[in-house]
Amino acid sequence: MEKIFVHCPACGKGFKHEHDTNGKTIGLFGGAAAGATIGAKFGLILGPIGAIAGTIPGAVLGGIFGKDYGKKFDMPRCPDCGTKFQLPESLEG
C-alpha cells in the first residue's frame, strides 16, 4: 500500500491516505461468485444447459456490480469532517 497526500473537497484539510484496492478486488471476486451461483440457480429451471448458460452472465454482472460496490470501501475519508470522496483519476491505480 502506498500513502498519498490528498485534500478533502469539503473542508480543504490535507492528509495522507493509504491507497489500496482491496475493497474493489474483493468486491469483484465476491460479486462474480455470488452472481454465478444465483445465475446457475435460476438456470436450473431450464435444466442443466440452462444452469451453465445462467452461470456466465451471472458471474459477469455480479463482478461488475461487486467491483463498483467494493470501490466505496477504498475511498478516502477526511479525519476532520468525515467526508468520503473519490480520488482524482490521476491518483487512482
Backbone bond lengths (Angstrom), bond angles and torsions (degrees), N, CA, C in turn:
res aa  C-N    CA-C-N  psi(-1)  N-CA   C-N-CA  omega(-1)  CA-C   N-CA-C  phi
1 M - - - 1.448 - - 1.520 109.00 -
2 E 1.299 114.34 133.86 1.452 118.70 176.83 1.520 109.41 -104.03
3 K 1.320 115.63 147.86 1.456 120.58 176.20 1.521 108.43 -97.63
4 I 1.336 114.73 132.04 1.453 119.73 177.97 1.516 108.71 -124.83
5 F 1.324 115.95 152.03 1.458 121.46 -179.83 1.518 108.40 -94.23
6 V 1.339 116.56 124.83 1.460 122.07 -179.48 1.529 109.93 -128.95
7 H 1.320 115.53 163.18 1.469 122.48 176.13 1.516 108.80 -119.51
8 C 1.318 115.70 135.43 1.459 121.38 178.21 1.531 109.29 -69.83
9 P 1.330 118.40 129.83 1.462 119.88 179.15 1.533 113.38 -72.35
10 A 1.331 117.29 -19.74 1.467 120.25 -177.97 1.532 112.42 -84.62
11 C 1.350 116.88 -48.11 1.469 119.12 -174.85 1.528 113.38 -114.44
12 G 1.330 117.53 -12.31 1.464 120.93 176.77 1.515 115.25 86.69
13 K 1.335 118.64 0.89 1.458 120.44 -179.23 1.525 109.89 -67.76
14 G 1.315 116.45 136.77 1.452 122.03 175.24 1.520 109.83 -96.50
15 F 1.325 116.77 138.96 1.462 120.94 179.49 1.517 109.55 -156.16
16 K 1.332 115.64 165.30 1.460 121.09 178.26 1.523 109.05 -92.62
17 H 1.322 114.65 135.01 1.464 121.74 -179.14 1.522 108.31 -121.15
18 E 1.341 116.54 131.36 1.467 120.43 175.46 1.512 108.14 -78.97
19 H 1.311 115.72 106.15 1.474 121.28 -176.24 1.520 110.22 -83.93
20 D 1.320 115.84 116.34 1.462 120.97 173.54 1.518 108.66 -141.61
21 T 1.304 116.26 166.19 1.458 121.18 -179.49 1.520 111.09 -122.61
22 N 1.322 117.07 29.03 1.468 120.68 -179.57 1.521 112.22 -62.08
23 G 1.322 117.30 -42.15 1.466 120.32 -179.39 1.511 111.68 -62.45
24 K 1.330 116.60 -42.41 1.462 121.13 179.72 1.528 110.93 -65.49
25 T 1.336 116.88 -41.80 1.461 121.19 -179.11 1.522 111.20 -67.30
26 I 1.322 116.76 -46.40 1.465 120.92 179.53 1.527 110.40 -63.86
27 G 1.326 116.28 -41.13 1.460 120.11 177.88 1.515 112.55 -62.44
28 L 1.337 116.34 -39.14 1.461 120.77 179.67 1.526 111.22 -62.35
29 F 1.334 116.93 -52.64 1.458 120.07 -177.06 1.523 112.56 -72.12
30 G 1.326 116.74 -38.48 1.468 119.82 177.62 1.520 111.76 -65.75
31 G 1.332 115.93 -41.89 1.462 120.16 178.30 1.514 111.75 -65.81
32 A 1.328 116.78 -39.52 1.459 120.51 179.09 1.526 110.95 -64.54
33 A 1.324 116.28 -42.61 1.470 119.76 179.08 1.523 111.14 -65.31
34 A 1.329 116.53 -44.34 1.465 119.88 179.51 1.522 110.96 -65.60
35 G 1.334 116.88 -42.10 1.463 120.35 178.88 1.519 112.16 -63.88
36 A 1.322 116.95 -39.52 1.467 120.52 178.66 1.523 110.64 -64.85
37 T 1.313 116.43 -41.26 1.467 120.55 179.35 1.522 111.18 -64.36
38 I 1.323 115.86 -47.15 1.469 119.46 -179.66 1.529 110.77 -65.93
39 G 1.344 116.30 -41.20 1.463 119.78 178.08 1.518 112.25 -61.71
40 A 1.313 116.18 -39.64 1.466 119.69 178.98 1.527 111.17 -67.09
41 K 1.326 117.06 -38.82 1.469 119.85 -179.95 1.529 111.11 -66.83
42 F 1.339 116.52 -41.45 1.463 118.52 176.57 1.521 110.71 -67.64
43 G 1.324 116.67 -35.45 1.458 120.53 179.86 1.506 113.68 -68.52
44 L 1.327 118.19 -23.29 1.468 120.99 179.88 1.523 112.42 -61.66
45 I 1.306 115.95 -20.60 1.468 119.79 177.12 1.533 109.51 -60.75
46 L 1.346 115.91 -34.09 1.466 120.81 -179.28 1.522 112.80 -92.37
47 G 1.314 117.61 1.51 1.459 121.13 -179.89 1.516 111.87 101.25
48 P 1.327 117.55 -173.99 1.468 121.49 -176.11 1.535 113.79 -59.22
49 I 1.326 117.01 -38.76 1.464 119.55 178.99 1.528 110.03 -66.36
50 G 1.314 117.37 -37.37 1.463 121.71 177.19 1.514 111.88 -64.79
51 A 1.335 116.83 -35.55 1.465 120.19 178.37 1.516 110.66 -65.14
52 I 1.324 116.45 -41.47 1.470 119.77 177.65 1.522 109.98 -66.83
53 A 1.324 117.15 -43.09 1.464 121.34 -179.45 1.531 111.63 -65.96
54 G 1.311 118.35 -30.98 1.464 121.35 179.42 1.509 113.12 -79.72
55 T 1.322 117.79 -22.66 1.461 121.32 -176.99 1.519 112.43 -67.82
56 I 1.322 117.18 -45.23 1.465 120.73 -174.01 1.531 112.24 -66.70
57 P 1.345 119.90 -53.47 1.469 117.37 178.54 1.520 112.67 -65.43
58 G 1.328 117.04 -31.05 1.468 119.79 176.81 1.515 111.39 -63.76
59 A 1.332 116.75 -41.10 1.462 120.43 179.13 1.518 111.39 -67.38
60 V 1.313 116.77 -40.18 1.471 120.37 -179.95 1.529 110.72 -64.68
61 L 1.325 115.93 -50.21 1.468 118.88 179.90 1.520 111.90 -64.89
62 G 1.319 117.26 -40.88 1.462 120.73 177.44 1.515 111.78 -61.86
63 G 1.320 117.23 -39.86 1.462 121.07 177.79 1.515 112.43 -64.68
64 I 1.315 116.64 -41.60 1.475 120.50 179.78 1.526 110.52 -64.21
65 F 1.334 116.63 -50.51 1.462 119.84 -178.67 1.525 111.78 -68.11
66 G 1.327 117.47 -37.12 1.462 120.99 178.81 1.521 112.20 -65.64
67 K 1.318 116.85 -38.68 1.469 121.12 178.78 1.527 110.22 -65.00
68 D 1.337 117.02 -43.36 1.461 120.18 179.04 1.525 111.66 -64.84
69 Y 1.327 116.74 -39.95 1.460 119.97 179.28 1.529 111.02 -69.57
70 G 1.333 117.23 -41.25 1.458 120.92 -179.72 1.513 113.43 -66.66
71 K 1.336 116.69 -26.02 1.464 120.84 179.65 1.529 111.37 -63.01
72 K 1.341 116.45 -26.44 1.468 120.63 179.92 1.524 111.40 -64.28
73 F 1.337 117.82 -27.78 1.458 120.92 -179.28 1.527 112.08 -79.45
74 D 1.322 117.87 -14.39 1.458 122.23 -179.50 1.527 112.81 -93.06
75 M 1.319 117.70 -5.14 1.463 121.05 -177.27 1.525 110.93 -72.02
76 P 1.342 116.71 144.95 1.465 119.00 175.19 1.534 111.29 -72.39
77 R 1.334 115.29 150.09 1.469 121.77 176.69 1.525 107.80 -124.34
78 C 1.319 115.93 128.05 1.466 121.30 -178.90 1.530 109.91 -65.00
79 P 1.339 117.81 130.62 1.470 119.63 179.33 1.527 113.21 -71.28
80 D 1.333 118.27 -20.92 1.465 120.96 -179.48 1.533 112.52 -86.57
81 C 1.335 116.26 -57.90 1.465 118.81 -173.30 1.532 113.31 -101.34
82 G 1.345 118.66 -10.30 1.461 122.16 176.84 1.519 114.88 79.86
83 T 1.329 118.25 10.18 1.457 121.22 179.96 1.521 110.98 -73.02
84 K 1.335 116.56 131.46 1.463 121.78 173.09 1.514 107.14 -94.37
85 F 1.336 116.63 138.31 1.451 119.03 -178.19 1.519 111.06 -146.50
86 Q 1.313 114.57 157.12 1.457 122.91 179.58 1.520 109.49 -76.44
87 L 1.336 116.37 138.26 1.460 120.21 174.45 1.529 109.33 -69.74
88 P 1.323 117.82 146.91 1.463 119.35 173.49 1.525 109.85 -60.99
89 E 1.340 117.08 150.19 1.462 121.33 -177.29 1.520 112.48 -59.52
90 S 1.324 117.09 -28.94 1.468 120.13 -179.64 1.536 112.04 -69.62
91 L 1.341 117.93 -19.64 1.466 121.89 -179.15 1.530 112.98 -102.63
92 E 1.329 117.19 -13.12 1.461 119.71 -179.04 1.516 110.13 -73.05
93 G 1.345 114.87 145.38 1.454 119.60 -179.62 1.484 114.00 -103.09
